[in-house]
């Protein structure tokens, strides 16, 4: 246990957005180990960090932290990644990223940056203008199999349209959204098809310029965001947030949706537009709150009467179209989220050493987390089946011990279904090591019931592909209840 305390002291634990924002106030250099809840931080690098801390002896300007990507909105692009990632923050600006446990490269980067800070403090050099690196992985794609089918009424969807994305305002818009108390639960980058736009905006299909609007929306990538409420939502105030009246936000026959007001002339000027960004947003009274953040339907009206609204802040030159869209009702939000984020399933396994009472408590936690138990089997696993569940570790030294442990009694094998099920199940399980889980994710299943790394009570697929493969191998008709 002493070593655990040393690790926590060496690296500050950051497991929510508030702590992340607080960490950015650090002076000097902060080295951040970005980790997934299911696997924990990169232990292999901790001896290097301890060595650097001792040798450089710069407590005021050298800090180390571990940050859980699963619970921090800013780190959403790193979710579901198995490879270690290290970020370097200098006075609150992320200026470098190293992927993989490359100790020599990390060591060199830390020494160089600390050397810079020392020279700056001594007046020997001016502070270099390091560009802030974007955390969004522009090459990543969301699988067509991922995220959502059933939606709670507090979810909503937001689309950042092609013009805003091509002008590189997407990241700034997402920051505004998270600052307002939302969590971006999923992000999908796609070029909308004509059919999708027609279905998605069917309520304004009878407007005169709808054909031009469809052309506009299919001219480049769109960003679709699924957003949810944060743990500490910041309600709009009269002093700091826009408070447009309802007539600006509620659709009516007299006031059509702004997206239908694009004219053919505008479309000619915008034919090289880029992607749109779609999000699902969740918070108390989220639908109305998002409308208030958006502001009036036209940029001209927003700029004149509600300059703090997102519509006004992200208005495009000579284009009177609101660059953001929000669902106009809970029913519309549910339909739109289902359209962009289909259902996902993953494998869940409760191991033989779980007692009957523990199994009941774990099943209760699974249901409370919003999972549907699509299929459940209580079965004695054969070596062949175990190999299908653990295909990546069959050659490891501890695999024999794993076989013996799983042969001690029946396991409960489950198909768990939910939006973003693979990542959500891994988050609910917690880190592989129960002792580490108690520190980093104390409410997780492994933290509560795990005994050791081997007997850590539950197992799950590590990615979407593995989940699909294992489910298909163990269940003859996985889609049937």
Steps between C-alpha positions, in 0.01 A plus 500: 500500500793734559593486132143596407524814710831587336343470155211725594739758645721489193214533252190701577184301422267686262169324439254776409485816293517729803831349616632521143420871485665545841812314379533746211569772757837337582804716441776347293485152347243232572548152351164324468458125461162462324346164591180299457304403812508133407880472485638777721811719457825384341696356794807438285565876483467575871864418588612749234269769637623440854862519378433828315322645803793418727781597263352823364375605846254751357187458711369843402521458124491121441180307565375154410138393466287206387176592321208264439383557143163333565378775734666812353330672208821660375658156467212341309715441187719264704217276619507137385873525421724224639834669428640721780489873430702770676407868472728791590333812639699820546318765702164353406566449128535149355806537277614142435376142487696173505323174420631179647720432804809649334711572809803655319280738302295600804819549703650724231181705466474560877866602534479738202181667624627537857824647364290753311305591815821550697647731232176698480494543878865616494426751224733323258233450233152612406218252529465310169160516332421129502181435299227321692448158346141390419383201702244395242621205295410606149572153363276313737164376389203383702393150405161463343431246774554750779297679731122541548152366459313577818527852637404657830291813472787721617718417200510729204689521175692789351641543152782736414456567132759492222578873489580516871719191486699602193575833670646299791244618751397147599738471795406844631130418471549174690684687773207740529265203527699332777549831682122532506474179703452237231704183448572394144424129521568410139618661180446380146658661194314430182400641165123501523322339209209669328265239645628564853455876471150462355401260782674699771345834397167363379307758703633782279487309173223718361704820518589674173878468523512151646670356192787749535518425871539127428782583260664711770476226765643233268789714377750373757549322832262569787587452868219333693529520878304308761503710817398432858481690823809556711518415867495872585302676229537875480154646442480810285500828689365835397848650518703243310275290277261589219133499592312514172125488531308194388380648174858490376529131571165332460424407138177630355332541164586869502860447596655206308817323612799717407667215315239539224591862439816434298474659156642366172751787493636399836539143391724600208732681738515205739538200272846421647361464851651249739357263762217549745526376857215323682478461878258360756458732800357414841427714804206615708250672271758442228275559201393850600845586631660411166247720321595786729867448428433499126308827501273630222463330165684756288853626548390860443244485779739316732781753449266794565301371797691205648873552430599236759306223327681228303319610185650847529848390606541252216318686225660472156570807287210578266316182600186565709467134598543383859807273487361270768185292522311352794211255521172685543330239722582194708333278240711651223815462711430130558439438130811692395728329752374159393570597140863603552598276791369142470501236772817319615552172687794361693598189690473497879637219717452446875768256611443179705635634831217756527252406772125494432461825692782666305346387169169656601672826593698506175185437295334784688792732417478395134130585481543826689769597245237472225605172338249256354580135571440375146609145585629328814649151537630332814750246371818304569749642252709254302865572413389562141243759611748667734743531211226678300439743787872569566658469152777750571655334806507129412880510484552683830657333804189557715258349245517159671396659830213672320380166358506343846313790658225505234462120533418522872129546435239650269544849357219737410544601135295799383430712195470857628329747270515876520615803312883496511475167684864387466647813658220532759547138619874545526446816701254324732745209551791730591877432470619139481678518838237532780747687723558753226126517436440598863724803449402603147141380468364418848140455383590242235413129522862388540565754773200371697526125442840417345750290694809503276600565140405142418187490713376845410138372479406619146629512143403686183607543139767766447363646175202492266653246261591259779154537655329406174733206437466349849124548517459325164722212615323438829140569400343335199233770454641806677230733371216290637382555856 
